[in-house]
């Protein structure tokens, strides 16, 4: 149960960071801000998979 809660909190945190990055960059880069937000989420997912020893990368 602890792992599920930790995973959900990590996902929520990554989404908040990505949303903040996207909102901060939106006036400067318009659509490019969505790409930056996606990079934050995907890199967090990659790091989590790497720490667990799973994933394809």
TAVENHU-V267794 format. One record per helix or strand of 3 or more residues. SS is the DSSP state (A for helix, B for strand). FROM is the first residue (numbers start at 1). TO is the last residue. If there is no record, write none. Layout:
ss=SS from=FROM to=TO
ss=SS from=FROM to=TO
This chain:
ss=A from=2 to=29
ss=A from=32 to=52
